[in-house]
Amino acid sequence: MTNNRSLMKRRTLLQCAGIGLTLPWMETFAATKEPREKMVRFVSIYHPDGVGLPRKDDPAWTDWSWFPVGGERDFRLTKVLDVLEPLRNEITIYSGLSHPAVRKVIGHANADQYLTGADTGSDGPYKNTISLDQIIAAHVGRHTRHSSLVLSTNAGTGAPRATHTSSFDQQGRPIPSINRPKEIFDLLFVTQGRETRDKLARSKSALDLLIGNVNTLNRKLSSHDRETLQQYLDSVRDTEIKLLKAEQWIDTALPEVDADHLNLEVTVRDSRAYIQTIYELIFLAFLSDSTRVATYMMGRENTGGPQDLLARAVGLNNAHSLTHDVKKLNGWRNLGTYNRFQTEEFGRFLQKLKDTREPNGNGTLLDNTFAMHGSASSSYHLSRNYPIISAGGKNLGFQNGRYLKFGKGNEDNQAYAGIAEDTVWESDPNSHELPLAHLFVTILERMGIETNEFAGYKGGLDRV
C-alpha cells in the first residue's frame, strides 16, 4: 500500500510540473529526400454534429445543403459555403470519403477516429491508434520548440468515444488539449526565466525518482496492475522525451509577437471572438515557427459542453440541438447558418495565411500549409460522407479550386438526406464510399514522409 501511495504522489508531482505529452521524433517517419529547409505545415479543424443535408425536393436544398452543386470546376457554393467564394481557387471540397471501420458507429461516438481511422467501436473495449497530425509532427516537429499544438473548446482528453482532442500519440493515447487563450499564448510566447528552469529541474527529478523505484514496485503487483503500470510508464517515457526537448530549447529566445489586438481572457461565452482568438493564436504559432502542426477541436461529439455556446455567434442557442431540429420551422436554415459561421471563420484564417508572405520568401504561409476543416458526421450524426474542406498546399503539390466526388451511387449527396431520427445509422446505404485514409496517404507523401499506407489502406487518392 505504501508503494502504491508513493507512485500516486510521484504521478501528482509530474502533473503539477505542467508537463504535457507529445509524440517524440521517430526516424521511421522522417526518411525523406526533400531538403531540410522545405517548409511544410498541417492544421486540422474539427467541428462536431455534422452538417445540413436537405432532400433535393425540399426548398431548403438550394440554399442550405452543405455540399456544393455541380461538377469539379463549375460547382456552385450554397449559402453555407459561399463565404469561401473569394478563396475559391485556394480550396478543395470532398464528398464520398469516410473511415470504413466506423461507418456503423453513431455520430455521437465517432470523433475519436477522425484523424486515426481506427476501429474505436460504439461500445465495449476501446483502442485507438496514432493520428495523422502526430505522424506529421514526428517528421517536422524537431525543427520547432513545440512538435504540435493541440487545442479544443473543451480542454483535456474527454473520455473514450467522447474525446476532447483530435490528437493521439503513437500508442493511441489521447493527447490533452488546451482551451484558454492566455494559457495557449503563454505556452508559445512567454518565458519565466529561472522559474522555468526550476520547473524543468523538478520534473526531471520526479522522473528519476519514479523510474528508480519502478522495479521494486513491479514485483509486488498483480499481472493486471503490471499492465496498468506499463501503460503509465509509456506515458512517462513520452514525458521524458519532452523534458529533453524542453531542455534543448530553454536557452533559445522566445519569438516576439504583437498581441495587443488579442483579448487573451476571452471565453467561449463570447463565441465569435473566442473562435477568432483561437485561429489568431494558430496563425501566430505558424508565423513565428513555434510549431508547424496544429489541431483544434471545436467541440466534442456525445452532446453537451461548452461548444453548445458557439451557436450564440449567430444568435442561436445550443449548437447540438440544431441538428435535431431541422424539421422544425426554419430548421435547415438555422443549422446552415451555424455551419456558415464555422466556414466563415475558417475562411478568415485562410485569408490571413494567404496574405502573409513566408519569412524565407517561398510564397505565402498558405502555400506551404495544408489546412483541413471537417467532421466525422454528415447528415444527422451519420458516420459517412464526411464533409471536408482542404485549403492551401500549393508548394506541396495540391491543386485547388475543385469539388471532388469519390465513390459511387451518391453523387448528389442524397443518401439519408433529410433524416432527423436515430433509426438508420446502422443500416447499409445503397452507395459506395472510399476510405479517407487514402487522402491521408496523399497528405503524408506530399509532406515528404515516405509511406504508402495509413490505417491499413494503401495508396493515395487520384485527382488530388
C-alpha positions as CSV (number, residue, x, y, z in Angstrom):
1,M,0.0,0.0,0.0
2,T,2.9,2.4,0.8
3,N,4.4,1.8,-2.6
4,N,1.1,2.5,-4.3
5,R,0.7,5.8,-2.4
6,S,4.3,6.7,-3.3
7,L,3.5,6.1,-7.0
8,M,0.5,8.3,-6.8
9,K,2.5,11.1,-5.2
10,R,5.1,11.0,-7.9
11,R,2.3,10.9,-10.6
12,T,0.8,14.0,-9.0
13,L,4.2,15.7,-9.0
14,L,4.6,15.1,-12.7
15,Q,1.1,16.6,-13.3
16,C,1.9,19.6,-11.1
17,A,5.1,20.2,-13.1
18,G,2.8,21.0,-16.0
19,I,4.4,18.7,-18.5
20,G,2.1,17.5,-21.3
21,L,2.6,14.6,-23.6
22,T,3.6,14.8,-27.3
23,L,5.0,12.4,-29.8
24,P,8.8,12.0,-29.9
25,W,10.7,12.3,-33.1
26,M,10.9,9.0,-34.9
27,E,13.3,8.3,-37.7
28,T,10.8,5.9,-39.2
29,F,8.6,8.7,-40.4
30,A,11.5,11.1,-41.1
31,A,13.0,9.4,-44.1
32,T,12.8,11.9,-46.9
33,K,14.6,13.1,-50.0
34,E,13.3,16.7,-49.5
35,P,15.7,19.4,-48.4
36,R,15.5,20.2,-44.7
37,E,14.7,23.8,-45.3
38,K,11.4,22.9,-47.1
39,M,8.6,24.3,-45.0
40,V,5.5,22.2,-44.5
41,R,2.7,22.8,-42.1
42,F,-0.5,21.0,-41.2
43,V,-3.7,22.2,-39.4
44,S,-6.9,20.3,-38.8
45,I,-10.1,21.9,-37.6
46,Y,-12.8,19.6,-36.4
47,H,-16.5,20.5,-35.9
48,P,-19.0,18.2,-34.2
49,D,-22.5,17.2,-35.2
50,G,-22.2,17.1,-38.9
51,V,-23.9,19.4,-41.4
52,G,-27.3,20.1,-43.1
53,L,-28.3,17.8,-46.0
54,P,-31.9,18.5,-47.0
55,R,-33.5,16.4,-49.7
56,K,-33.5,17.8,-53.2
57,D,-37.3,18.1,-53.2
58,D,-37.1,20.3,-50.1
59,P,-37.0,24.1,-50.8
60,A,-34.2,24.4,-48.3
61,W,-31.9,22.3,-50.6
62,T,-31.0,25.2,-52.9
63,D,-29.7,27.4,-50.1
64,W,-28.8,25.3,-47.1
65,S,-27.4,22.0,-48.2
66,W,-23.7,21.9,-47.1
67,F,-22.3,20.3,-50.2
68,P,-21.9,22.3,-53.4
69,V,-23.9,21.7,-56.6
70,G,-22.3,21.0,-59.9
71,G,-19.0,19.5,-61.2
72,E,-15.4,19.5,-60.3
73,R,-14.7,23.0,-61.6
74,D,-18.1,24.5,-62.2
75,F,-19.6,23.9,-58.8
76,R,-21.9,26.4,-57.1
77,L,-21.5,27.1,-53.4
78,T,-24.7,27.3,-51.4
79,K,-25.2,29.9,-48.7
80,V,-23.5,27.6,-46.2
81,L,-20.1,27.8,-48.0
82,D,-20.4,30.9,-50.2
83,V,-18.4,32.9,-47.7
84,L,-15.4,31.0,-49.2
85,E,-16.1,32.3,-52.8
86,P,-13.2,34.8,-52.5
87,L,-10.9,31.8,-51.7
88,R,-12.5,29.6,-54.4
89,N,-9.1,28.9,-56.1
90,E,-7.5,28.0,-52.7
91,I,-9.9,25.4,-51.6
92,T,-11.0,21.8,-52.4
93,I,-14.2,20.3,-51.2
94,Y,-14.6,16.5,-50.9
95,S,-17.5,14.1,-50.8
96,G,-17.7,10.3,-50.7
97,L,-15.0,9.8,-48.1
98,S,-15.2,8.1,-44.6
99,H,-13.4,5.6,-42.4
100,P,-14.8,2.1,-43.1
101,A,-14.1,0.8,-39.6
102,V,-16.7,3.1,-38.0
103,R,-19.3,3.6,-40.7
104,K,-21.8,1.9,-38.4
105,V,-20.8,3.9,-35.3
106,I,-23.4,6.5,-34.3
107,G,-22.1,10.1,-34.8
108,H,-22.2,10.7,-31.0
109,A,-19.2,8.4,-30.7
110,N,-17.2,8.9,-33.9
111,A,-14.9,11.9,-33.4
112,D,-12.1,9.8,-31.8
113,Q,-11.1,8.2,-35.1
114,Y,-11.4,11.3,-37.4
115,L,-7.6,11.6,-37.7
116,T,-6.7,8.0,-36.9
117,G,-9.1,5.7,-38.9
118,A,-9.1,3.2,-36.1
119,D,-11.9,0.8,-35.2
120,T,-12.9,2.5,-32.0
121,G,-16.4,0.9,-31.9
122,S,-19.5,2.2,-30.3
123,D,-19.1,0.4,-27.0
124,G,-17.0,-2.2,-25.2
125,P,-13.2,-2.4,-25.3
126,Y,-11.6,0.7,-26.7
127,K,-8.3,1.1,-28.6
128,N,-7.1,3.9,-30.8
129,T,-4.0,4.5,-33.0
130,I,-1.7,7.3,-33.9
131,S,-3.4,10.4,-35.5
132,L,-2.3,11.9,-38.8
133,D,-1.1,15.1,-37.2
134,Q,1.2,13.3,-34.9
135,I,2.8,11.4,-37.7
136,I,3.5,14.7,-39.3
137,A,4.7,16.2,-36.0
138,A,7.2,13.3,-35.8
139,H,8.6,14.4,-39.1
140,V,8.7,18.2,-38.8
141,G,8.5,18.8,-35.0
142,R,12.2,18.5,-34.4
143,H,12.7,21.9,-36.1
144,T,10.4,23.8,-33.7
145,R,10.0,24.4,-30.0
146,H,6.7,22.6,-29.9
147,S,6.2,19.5,-32.0
148,S,2.5,20.2,-32.2
149,L,-0.2,22.4,-30.8
150,V,-3.3,20.6,-29.5
151,L,-6.3,22.8,-28.9
152,S,-10.0,22.3,-28.2
153,T,-13.0,24.3,-26.9
154,N,-13.5,21.8,-24.1
155,A,-9.8,21.1,-23.0
156,G,-8.3,17.9,-21.7
157,T,-8.9,14.5,-23.2
158,G,-12.5,13.8,-22.5
159,A,-13.5,10.1,-22.4
160,P,-13.4,7.2,-24.9
161,R,-15.9,8.0,-27.7
162,A,-16.4,11.4,-26.2
163,T,-13.0,12.9,-26.9
164,H,-12.0,16.5,-26.4
165,T,-8.9,16.1,-28.6
166,S,-8.2,15.2,-32.2
167,S,-4.7,14.1,-31.5
168,F,-3.5,10.6,-30.4
169,D,0.1,9.5,-29.8
170,Q,2.0,6.5,-31.1
171,Q,0.3,4.2,-28.6
172,G,-3.2,5.6,-29.4
173,R,-3.5,7.6,-26.2
174,P,-5.3,10.9,-26.4
175,I,-3.1,14.0,-26.1
176,P,-4.6,16.5,-23.7
177,S,-5.8,19.7,-25.4
178,I,-5.8,23.2,-24.0
179,N,-8.5,25.8,-24.5
180,R,-7.7,29.0,-22.6
181,P,-6.2,31.7,-24.9
182,K,-3.9,33.0,-22.2
183,E,-2.6,29.6,-21.5
184,I,-2.0,29.0,-25.2
185,F,-0.3,32.3,-25.6
186,D,1.9,31.8,-22.6
187,L,2.9,28.4,-23.8
188,L,4.0,29.8,-27.1
189,F,5.5,33.2,-26.2
190,V,6.0,33.8,-22.5
191,T,9.1,32.6,-20.6
192,Q,9.6,32.9,-16.8
193,G,13.4,32.6,-16.7
194,R,14.6,31.0,-13.5
195,E,11.1,29.7,-12.7
196,T,11.0,27.8,-15.9
197,R,14.4,26.2,-15.2
198,D,13.4,25.3,-11.7
199,K,10.2,23.7,-13.0
200,L,12.2,21.7,-15.6
201,A,14.6,20.5,-12.9
202,R,11.8,19.4,-10.6
203,S,10.2,17.5,-13.4
204,K,13.4,15.7,-14.2
205,S,14.0,14.8,-10.6
206,A,10.4,13.5,-10.3
207,L,11.0,11.3,-13.3
208,D,14.3,10.0,-11.9
209,L,12.7,9.2,-8.6
210,L,9.8,7.4,-10.3
211,I,11.9,5.3,-12.7
212,G,14.3,4.4,-9.9
213,N,11.5,2.7,-7.8
214,V,9.5,1.1,-10.6
215,N,11.3,-2.3,-10.4
216,T,10.7,-2.7,-6.7
217,L,7.0,-1.8,-7.1
218,N,6.6,-4.0,-10.2
219,R,7.5,-7.2,-8.3
220,K,4.6,-6.6,-5.8
221,L,1.8,-6.0,-8.4
222,S,-0.7,-8.3,-9.9
223,S,-0.5,-9.1,-13.6
224,H,-3.3,-6.6,-14.3
225,D,-1.6,-3.9,-12.3
226,R,1.7,-4.6,-14.1
227,E,-0.1,-3.9,-17.3
228,T,-1.6,-0.7,-16.0
229,L,1.9,0.3,-14.7
230,Q,3.4,-0.4,-18.1
231,Q,0.9,1.8,-19.8
232,Y,1.7,4.6,-17.3
233,L,5.5,4.1,-17.9
234,D,4.9,4.5,-21.6
235,S,3.4,7.9,-20.8
236,V,6.4,8.6,-18.6
237,R,8.8,7.9,-21.4
238,D,6.9,10.3,-23.7
239,T,7.2,12.9,-20.9
240,E,10.9,12.2,-20.6
241,I,11.4,12.9,-24.3
242,K,9.5,16.2,-24.0
243,L,11.7,17.2,-21.0
244,L,14.8,16.6,-23.0
245,K,13.4,18.7,-25.8
246,A,12.4,21.5,-23.4
247,E,16.0,21.5,-22.0
248,Q,17.4,21.9,-25.6
249,W,15.2,24.9,-26.2
250,I,15.4,26.6,-22.8
251,D,18.2,28.9,-23.9
252,T,16.6,29.8,-27.2
253,A,14.9,33.2,-27.1
254,L,11.1,33.0,-27.5
255,P,9.8,34.9,-30.5
256,E,8.3,38.3,-30.0
257,V,4.8,38.8,-31.5
258,D,2.3,41.7,-31.5
259,A,-0.5,40.6,-29.2
260,D,-2.0,44.0,-28.4
261,H,-5.1,43.1,-30.6
262,L,-5.8,39.9,-28.7
263,N,-8.2,39.5,-25.7
264,L,-6.5,36.6,-24.0
265,E,-9.2,36.5,-21.3
266,V,-12.0,35.9,-23.8
267,T,-14.2,32.8,-23.2
268,V,-16.5,30.7,-25.3
269,R,-19.4,32.8,-24.0
270,D,-18.2,35.4,-26.4
271,S,-18.2,32.8,-29.0
272,R,-17.2,34.6,-32.2
273,A,-14.4,36.4,-30.5
274,Y,-13.2,33.2,-28.9
275,I,-13.0,31.3,-32.2
276,Q,-11.2,34.2,-33.8
277,T,-8.7,34.3,-31.0
278,I,-8.0,30.6,-31.3
279,Y,-7.4,31.0,-35.0
280,E,-5.2,34.0,-34.4
281,L,-3.1,32.0,-32.0
282,I,-2.6,29.2,-34.5
283,F,-1.6,31.8,-37.1
284,L,0.9,33.4,-34.7
285,A,2.3,29.9,-33.9
286,F,2.9,29.3,-37.6
287,L,4.2,32.7,-38.4
288,S,6.8,32.5,-35.5
289,D,7.6,28.9,-36.4
290,S,6.9,27.9,-32.9
291,T,5.2,24.8,-34.4
292,R,4.2,23.5,-37.8
293,V,1.4,21.2,-36.7
294,A,-1.9,22.2,-35.0
295,T,-5.3,20.7,-34.3
296,Y,-8.3,22.4,-33.0
297,M,-11.5,20.6,-32.0
298,M,-14.4,23.0,-31.9
299,G,-16.4,20.6,-29.8
300,R,-16.9,17.0,-28.7
301,E,-19.5,14.7,-30.1
302,N,-21.7,13.0,-27.5
303,T,-23.7,16.2,-26.8
304,G,-23.4,18.9,-24.3
305,G,-20.4,21.0,-23.2
306,P,-19.0,24.5,-23.9
307,Q,-19.2,24.0,-27.6
308,D,-23.0,24.4,-27.4
309,L,-22.4,28.1,-26.7
310,L,-20.7,28.6,-30.1
311,A,-24.1,28.9,-31.8
312,R,-24.6,32.2,-29.9
313,A,-22.3,33.7,-32.6
314,V,-25.3,33.7,-34.9
315,G,-28.0,34.4,-32.4
316,L,-28.9,30.7,-31.8
317,N,-28.8,28.6,-28.7
318,N,-27.5,25.0,-28.1
319,A,-25.5,24.1,-31.2
320,H,-26.1,20.4,-30.9
321,S,-29.8,20.7,-30.9
322,L,-29.7,22.4,-34.3
323,T,-29.1,19.0,-35.9
324,H,-32.1,17.6,-34.1
325,D,-34.5,20.4,-35.1
326,V,-34.0,20.5,-38.8
327,K,-37.7,19.6,-39.5
328,K,-39.0,22.4,-37.3
329,L,-39.7,25.9,-38.7
330,N,-36.5,27.3,-40.2
331,G,-34.6,24.2,-39.0
332,W,-32.4,23.7,-42.1
333,R,-31.7,27.4,-42.3
334,N,-30.7,27.5,-38.6
335,L,-28.3,24.6,-38.9
336,G,-27.0,26.0,-42.2
337,T,-26.4,29.4,-40.6
338,Y,-24.4,27.8,-37.9
339,N,-22.3,25.8,-40.4
340,R,-21.8,29.0,-42.3
341,F,-20.3,30.7,-39.2
342,Q,-17.9,27.8,-38.9
343,T,-16.9,28.2,-42.5
344,E,-16.6,31.9,-42.3
345,E,-14.1,31.9,-39.5
346,F,-12.1,29.2,-41.2
347,G,-12.1,31.4,-44.3
348,R,-10.9,34.4,-42.3
349,F,-8.0,32.3,-41.0
350,L,-7.1,31.1,-44.6
351,Q,-7.2,34.6,-45.9
352,K,-4.7,35.7,-43.3
353,L,-2.4,32.8,-44.2
354,K,-2.7,33.8,-47.9
355,D,-2.0,37.5,-47.2
356,T,1.2,36.7,-45.2
357,R,4.5,36.1,-47.0
358,E,6.8,33.4,-45.8
359,P,9.8,34.8,-44.0
360,N,12.1,32.8,-46.3
361,G,10.3,34.3,-49.4
362,N,8.9,31.0,-50.6
363,G,5.4,32.1,-51.3
364,T,2.8,32.6,-48.6
365,L,2.0,30.8,-45.4
366,L,-1.0,29.2,-47.1
367,D,1.2,27.9,-50.0
368,N,3.1,25.8,-47.5
369,T,0.2,24.8,-45.3
370,F,-2.3,22.0,-45.8
371,A,-5.4,23.2,-43.8
372,M,-8.3,20.9,-43.2
373,H,-11.7,21.6,-41.9
374,G,-14.3,18.8,-41.4
375,S,-16.4,16.4,-39.3
376,A,-16.8,12.7,-38.9
377,S,-20.5,13.1,-39.4
378,S,-22.6,14.2,-42.4
379,S,-26.4,14.3,-42.1
380,Y,-27.8,13.8,-38.6
381,H,-24.7,12.2,-37.0
382,L,-24.2,9.6,-39.7
383,S,-20.6,8.4,-39.8
384,R,-20.4,8.6,-43.6
385,N,-19.7,11.0,-46.4
386,Y,-17.6,13.3,-44.2
387,P,-18.0,17.0,-45.1
388,I,-14.3,18.1,-45.6
389,I,-12.7,21.2,-47.0
390,S,-9.0,21.5,-47.5
391,A,-7.0,24.6,-48.5
392,G,-3.6,25.7,-49.4
393,G,-0.6,23.5,-50.0
394,K,0.3,24.9,-53.4
395,N,4.0,24.4,-52.8
396,L,3.3,20.8,-51.7
397,G,1.6,19.9,-55.0
398,F,-2.1,20.4,-54.1
399,Q,-4.3,21.8,-56.9
400,N,-7.3,23.6,-55.6
401,G,-10.4,25.3,-56.9
402,R,-12.2,21.9,-57.1
403,Y,-15.1,19.9,-55.8
404,L,-14.0,16.2,-55.8
405,K,-16.6,13.5,-55.6
406,F,-15.5,10.0,-54.7
407,G,-17.2,6.6,-54.6
408,K,-20.4,5.6,-56.4
409,G,-24.1,6.0,-56.0
410,N,-24.3,9.2,-54.0
411,E,-23.1,11.8,-56.5
412,D,-25.8,14.3,-55.3
413,N,-25.2,13.6,-51.6
414,Q,-28.7,12.4,-51.1
415,A,-28.0,9.2,-49.2
416,Y,-30.0,9.6,-46.0
417,A,-30.6,13.3,-46.8
418,G,-33.4,14.9,-44.9
419,I,-33.4,12.5,-41.9
420,A,-34.0,13.7,-38.4
421,E,-34.0,10.5,-36.3
422,D,-31.5,7.9,-35.0
423,T,-33.0,4.9,-36.8
424,V,-30.7,4.5,-39.8
425,W,-27.1,4.8,-38.6
426,E,-26.5,1.0,-38.5
427,S,-28.0,0.4,-41.9
428,D,-26.2,-0.2,-45.2
429,P,-26.5,2.6,-47.7
430,N,-27.1,1.9,-51.4
431,S,-23.8,3.7,-52.2
432,H,-20.1,3.2,-52.0
433,E,-17.5,5.5,-50.4
434,L,-13.7,5.5,-50.4
435,P,-11.6,5.3,-47.3
436,L,-10.5,8.7,-46.0
437,A,-7.1,7.1,-45.3
438,H,-6.3,7.4,-49.0
439,L,-6.4,11.2,-48.7
440,F,-4.2,10.9,-45.6
441,V,-1.6,8.9,-47.5
442,T,-1.5,11.6,-50.1
443,I,-1.0,14.3,-47.5
444,L,1.9,12.4,-45.9
445,E,3.6,11.7,-49.2
446,R,3.4,15.3,-50.3
447,M,4.9,16.4,-47.0
448,G,7.9,14.3,-47.7
449,I,7.1,11.4,-45.5
450,E,7.8,8.1,-47.2
451,T,4.8,5.9,-46.7
452,N,2.2,4.3,-48.8
453,E,-0.2,3.3,-46.1
454,F,-2.5,4.7,-43.4
455,A,-4.8,2.7,-41.1
456,G,-4.2,-0.4,-43.2
457,Y,-5.1,1.2,-46.5
458,K,-2.5,1.6,-49.2
459,G,-2.2,4.3,-51.8
460,G,-3.3,7.8,-52.1
461,L,-6.3,9.4,-53.8
462,D,-6.3,10.2,-57.5
463,R,-7.3,13.7,-58.7
464,V,-5.9,15.4,-55.6
